[in-house]
């Protein structure tokens, strides 16, 4: 293959295309109601999902969704508000209040369509009574630095909120609620995507407290006490009898689409998992070990071969703080250091929403020359890795992958090509 990086970039495009909200929403349109159709939603794909639903729904509708700051799709009947991610802001408070207000006063004849995607947890801050935005922002920062997987973080968030854990759906009762969900959660648990504003979960306060203890999160006593005493809605409560949820896009679907395109080009392809979690740099070492084994010994797969994986890794930030970057560039820098000097190994790691962390890149490319090229540029890759500054490392040698925001979010996409 003369252009391995282009191949990997094309596969990323196919993975994103498979998670396109427009195509997915058409397959899950609910039955039209006798009364009003009210659309609510939140997440990184909120405006794209709202735009798609407007075009698919051939009947009157109204609504409001909350997307992250940045470019959004223009909608006509649905108001698109914007808020901060990953740390919430005042606009998020207003957005959460707007969603709760929008579902007030509905009847059994009305339909609420909830368009939910990853990122909604941060975009819908609604701290319990007596707490402020600063309290929720502190909780979010602590969660993000803890190294906890997204599913665990969202359990904690659900116990410090007036809108999560199904509370938005409960507020819409007795209207019928249909949730259409783009999943960024390994395992595709609907109640954990965006902390489940319209989907209740079985997790209780003791589960949230166990997560806080297990990941040694240091939080103010008032926040700890609130979470410990929180009571989330029960999934079998009357308010959820007319609620349903559908995963309309996920990492599994996206990886399968990329694999089919690669195989059509004659490339043997294996999907390792769509639900990989763990410390990004450690998962990088694991993938590198497999790539080396294939390159050296043709096992467990014979080369040439393409490996795909998804899920959501984490980055634990210590007291030293962090530089620029996200989990995908951190994964890739660890991977690059572990394959130094090896020929014929190429990799791309990127976030399917187009933004890895808080910078402008989705991820980066690497190969067996990456570590050496960093040294030639006067940089030490291991130093960048220790400082959680992988963005700066790949920026220095021109290997960032910057496709721009994609309008969807099914989490990490990793593609590793081992040539013969």
C-alpha positions in Angstrom: 0.0 0.0 0.0 1.6 3.2 -1.2 -0.5 5.5 1.0 -1.2 3.8 4.4 -2.1 7.1 6.2 -4.7 7.9 3.5 -6.2 4.5 3.9 -6.5 4.9 7.7 -8.1 8.4 7.3 -10.6 7.0 4.8 -11.5 4.2 7.2 -12.2 6.9 9.9 -14.4 8.7 7.4 -16.4 5.4 6.8 -16.7 4.9 10.6 -18.1 8.4 11.1 -20.5 8.0 8.1 -21.9 4.9 9.7 -22.8 6.9 12.7 -24.5 9.7 10.7 -27.6 10.8 12.6 -29.6 11.5 9.5 -29.5 7.9 8.2 -29.9 6.4 11.6 -32.9 8.5 12.7 -34.9 7.5 9.6 -34.8 3.9 10.9 -36.2 4.7 14.3 -39.0 7.3 13.7 -41.7 6.9 16.3 -45.4 6.8 15.6 -47.0 10.2 15.3 -49.0 11.4 18.3 -52.5 12.9 18.4 -51.1 15.9 20.2 -47.8 17.9 20.1 -44.4 16.6 19.1 -41.8 18.1 21.4 -38.1 17.5 20.7 -35.5 17.8 23.5 -31.9 16.8 23.5 -28.2 17.3 24.4 -24.8 16.2 23.3 -22.0 16.7 20.9 -24.3 15.5 18.0 -27.3 17.5 19.3 -27.7 20.0 16.4 -27.0 17.4 13.7 -29.6 15.1 15.3 -32.1 17.9 15.5 -31.4 18.9 11.9 -31.9 15.3 10.8 -35.1 14.8 12.8 -36.6 18.0 11.4 -36.1 16.7 7.8 -37.4 13.2 8.6 -40.5 14.2 10.6 -43.2 15.2 8.1 -45.4 16.9 10.7 -45.4 19.9 13.1 -42.9 19.9 15.9 -41.2 22.2 18.4 -38.3 21.8 20.7 -34.9 22.8 22.1 -31.6 21.0 22.2 -28.2 21.8 23.8 -25.0 21.4 21.7 -21.4 22.3 22.5 -20.0 25.7 21.6 -18.8 25.8 18.0 -20.4 25.2 14.6 -24.0 23.9 14.6 -26.5 22.8 12.0 -29.2 25.4 11.3 -32.6 24.2 12.5 -36.0 25.9 11.9 -38.5 24.5 14.5 -36.0 23.4 17.0 -34.0 25.9 19.0 -30.3 25.0 19.3 -28.6 26.3 22.5 -24.9 26.0 23.1 -22.9 25.3 26.2 -19.4 24.3 27.3 -17.8 20.9 27.2 -16.1 19.2 29.1 -16.4 21.6 32.0 -19.9 23.1 32.3 -20.7 26.8 32.2 -23.7 29.2 32.8 -25.0 28.5 29.4 -25.4 24.9 30.3 -27.4 25.8 33.4 -29.8 27.8 31.1 -29.9 25.0 28.6 -30.9 22.4 31.3 -33.6 24.7 32.6 -34.9 25.2 29.1 -35.2 21.5 28.5 -37.1 21.0 31.8 -39.4 23.9 31.0 -40.1 22.6 27.5 -41.6 19.3 28.8 -43.9 20.9 31.4 -47.6 20.6 31.1 -47.8 17.8 28.5 -50.6 15.3 28.2 -51.0 11.6 27.3 -51.6 12.7 23.7 -48.2 14.3 23.3 -44.9 12.9 22.2 -41.4 13.8 23.5 -38.5 12.8 21.3 -35.2 12.9 23.2 -32.1 13.2 20.9 -29.2 12.2 23.2 -25.5 11.8 22.4 -22.2 11.7 24.3 -21.1 14.9 25.9 -24.6 15.6 27.3 -23.5 15.1 30.8 -21.4 18.3 30.7 -23.8 20.2 28.6 -26.7 19.8 31.0 -25.5 21.0 34.4 -28.4 21.1 36.9 -26.9 20.9 40.4 -29.2 19.9 43.3 -30.9 22.6 45.2 -28.5 24.4 47.4 -25.5 23.8 45.1 -24.0 26.0 42.4 -22.5 25.7 38.9 -19.1 26.0 40.6 -19.9 22.8 42.6 -20.8 20.9 39.5 -17.8 22.2 37.6 -15.6 21.0 40.4 -17.2 17.6 40.4 -16.6 17.4 36.6 -13.0 18.4 36.9 -12.4 15.8 39.6 -14.1 13.1 37.5 -12.1 13.9 34.4 -8.8 13.8 36.3 -9.6 10.6 38.2 -9.0 8.1 35.4 -12.4 6.6 35.9 -14.1 5.2 32.8 -17.0 7.2 31.3 -19.6 4.7 32.5 -18.4 5.2 36.1 -18.2 9.0 35.8 -21.8 9.1 34.6 -23.1 7.1 37.6 -21.6 9.8 39.9 -22.9 12.6 37.7 -26.4 11.1 37.8 -26.5 11.4 41.6 -25.7 15.1 41.6 -28.3 16.4 39.2 -31.9 17.6 38.8 -32.1 16.4 35.1 -30.1 13.2 34.8 -30.9 9.6 35.6 -34.3 9.8 33.9 -35.5 13.0 35.6 -36.1 14.8 32.3 -38.4 11.9 31.1 -40.2 11.9 34.5 -40.8 15.7 34.1 -42.5 15.0 30.8 -45.0 12.5 32.3 -47.7 11.6 31.2 -46.5 12.2 27.6 -44.9 9.3 25.7 -41.1 9.7 25.6 -39.0 8.1 22.9 -35.2 8.5 23.2 -33.0 8.2 20.1 -29.4 7.7 21.3 -26.0 7.9 19.7 -23.9 5.9 22.1 -20.4 6.8 23.3 -20.5 4.2 26.1 -18.7 0.9 25.9 -21.4 -1.7 26.0 -24.1 0.8 24.8 -26.0 1.1 28.1 -28.6 3.7 27.2 -29.0 4.9 30.8 -25.3 5.9 30.9 -25.1 8.0 27.7 -25.1 11.6 28.8 -25.9 10.3 32.3 -29.4 9.2 31.0 -31.6 12.3 31.2 -34.5 10.3 29.8 -33.4 6.8 30.8 -33.3 5.7 34.5 -30.7 3.3 35.7 -30.4 0.6 38.4 -27.3 2.2 40.0 -27.9 3.7 43.4 -26.1 6.1 45.8 -23.9 3.3 47.2 -22.6 2.6 43.7 -21.7 6.2 43.2 -19.9 6.3 46.5 -18.0 3.1 45.7 -16.7 4.7 42.5 -15.6 7.8 44.4 -13.7 5.7 46.9 -12.2 3.3 44.3 -10.8 6.2 42.2 -9.7 8.2 45.3 -11.7 11.3 44.3 -11.2 14.2 46.7 -14.4 16.2 46.9 -15.9 18.7 49.4 -17.9 17.1 52.2 -21.1 18.8 51.1 -20.9 17.2 47.7 -20.1 13.8 49.1 -23.0 14.0 51.5 -25.4 15.0 48.7 -24.3 12.1 46.5 -24.5 9.6 49.4 -28.1 10.6 50.2 -29.3 11.0 46.6 -32.3 9.0 45.4 -32.6 8.5 41.7 -35.8 7.5 40.0 -36.6 3.8 39.9 -36.7 2.3 36.4 -40.1 0.6 37.1 -41.7 3.9 38.3 -45.0 4.9 36.7 -43.4 7.9 35.0 -41.4 5.6 32.7 -44.2 3.2 31.7 -44.6 5.1 28.4 -40.9 5.7 27.8 -38.7 3.7 25.4 -35.0 4.1 24.2 -33.2 3.1 21.1 -29.5 3.0 20.4 -29.4 4.4 16.8 -25.6 4.5 16.3 -22.6 3.0 18.2 -19.0 2.1 18.0 -19.8 -1.5 17.0 -21.7 -0.3 13.9 -18.9 2.1 12.9 -16.1 -0.4 13.3 -18.0 -2.9 11.3 -18.5 -0.4 8.5 -14.8 0.4 8.4 -13.9 -3.3 8.4 -16.2 -3.9 5.5 -14.5 -1.2 3.4 -11.0 -2.5 4.2 -12.0 -6.1 3.4 -13.5 -4.9 0.1 -9.9 -3.6 -0.8 -8.5 -7.1 0.0 -7.1 -6.2 3.4 -7.6 -8.9 6.1 -9.2 -7.0 9.0 -10.0 -7.9 12.6 -12.0 -5.9 15.1 -10.4 -6.4 18.5 -13.2 -4.9 20.5 -15.7 -2.0 20.4 -15.6 -1.5 24.2 -12.0 -1.2 25.3 -11.5 0.9 28.5 -8.4 1.6 30.6 -5.5 4.0 30.9 -4.7 5.3 27.4 -1.0 4.8 27.7 -1.4 1.2 28.9 -3.9 0.4 26.1 -1.3 1.9 23.7 1.3 -0.6 25.0 -1.1 -3.5 24.7 -1.9 -2.6 21.0 1.8 -2.1 20.3 2.6 -5.6 21.8 0.1 -7.2 19.5 1.4 -5.3 16.5 5.0 -6.3 17.2 3.9 -10.0 17.6 2.2 -9.9 14.2 5.2 -8.2 12.6 7.7 -10.6 14.1 5.9 -13.9 14.3 2.7 -13.6 12.2 0.5 -14.4 15.2 -2.2 -14.2 16.3 -2.8 -12.9 12.8 -0.6 -13.2 9.7 0.5 -9.9 8.1 -0.6 -7.9 6.2 -3.5 -7.2 8.4 -5.6 -4.3 9.8 -6.6 -4.1 13.4 -9.5 -2.0 14.5 -10.7 -1.2 18.0 -13.0 1.3 19.8 -14.3 2.2 23.3 -13.1 5.0 25.5 -9.8 5.0 27.3 -9.0 7.4 30.1 -6.1 9.6 31.2 -5.4 10.0 34.9 -4.0 13.5 35.6 -1.7 13.7 38.7 -0.8 16.6 40.8 1.6 17.8 38.1 -1.3 18.7 35.8 -1.3 18.3 32.1 -0.3 19.8 28.8 -2.4 19.7 25.6 -4.1 16.6 24.3 -6.7 13.9 24.8 -6.9 10.2 25.3 -6.4 9.3 21.6 -3.1 11.2 21.2 -1.9 9.9 24.6 -2.7 6.3 23.4 -0.9 6.9 20.1 2.2 8.4 21.6 2.6 5.4 24.0 2.0 3.1 21.0 4.6 5.0 18.9 7.3 4.8 21.5 6.7 1.0 21.8 7.1 0.4 18.0 10.1 2.6 17.5 12.3 1.5 14.6 9.8 -1.1 13.3 9.0 -0.9 9.6 5.6 -1.4 8.1 3.4 -0.5 11.1 1.1 2.5 10.7 -1.6 3.7 13.1 -4.3 6.3 13.5 -6.1 7.0 16.8 -8.9 9.6 16.8 -12.2 10.6 18.5 -15.2 10.1 16.2 -16.6 13.5 17.2 -13.6 15.1 15.6 -12.2 16.6 18.8 -9.7 14.8 21.0 -9.8 16.5 24.4 -10.1 20.2 24.1 -7.9 21.0 21.1 -8.7 21.2 17.4 -7.6 17.7 16.4 -9.4 14.4 16.3 -6.2 12.5 17.0 -2.9 11.7 15.2 -1.0 9.4 13.0 2.2 7.5 13.9 4.6 4.8 12.5 7.9 3.3 13.5 9.7 6.6 12.7 7.7 8.8 15.0 9.9 8.6 18.1 13.1 9.2 16.1 11.5 12.2 14.3 10.6 13.7 17.6 14.2 13.4 18.8 15.4 15.0 15.5 13.1 17.9 16.3 14.7 18.3 19.7 11.9 16.6 21.7 11.7 13.6 24.0 8.5 11.6 23.4 8.6 10.0 26.8 8.8 13.5 28.4 5.7 14.6 26.5 3.9 11.4 27.6 4.8 11.9 31.2 3.4 15.5 31.0 0.2 14.4 29.2 1.2 16.7 26.4 0.8 14.4 23.4 -0.9 17.0 21.3 2.3 19.2 21.4 4.4 16.2 20.5 2.5 15.3 17.3 2.0 19.0 16.4 5.8 19.4 16.5 6.3 16.8 13.8 3.2 17.6 11.8 1.3 14.3 12.5 -1.9 15.6 14.0 -5.2 14.4 12.4 -7.6 17.4 12.0 -10.8 16.5 10.1 -12.9 19.0 12.1 -16.1 18.3 14.1 -18.0 15.4 12.6 -21.5 15.8 14.0 -21.6 12.5 15.8 -19.9 10.7 18.7 -19.3 7.0 19.1 -16.0 7.5 20.9 -12.5 6.2 20.0 -11.5 4.9 16.6 -8.2 3.1 16.4 -6.8 1.6 13.2 -3.4 -0.2 13.0 -2.0 -1.5 9.7 0.8 -4.1 9.8 2.2 -4.6 6.3 4.0 -7.6 5.0 
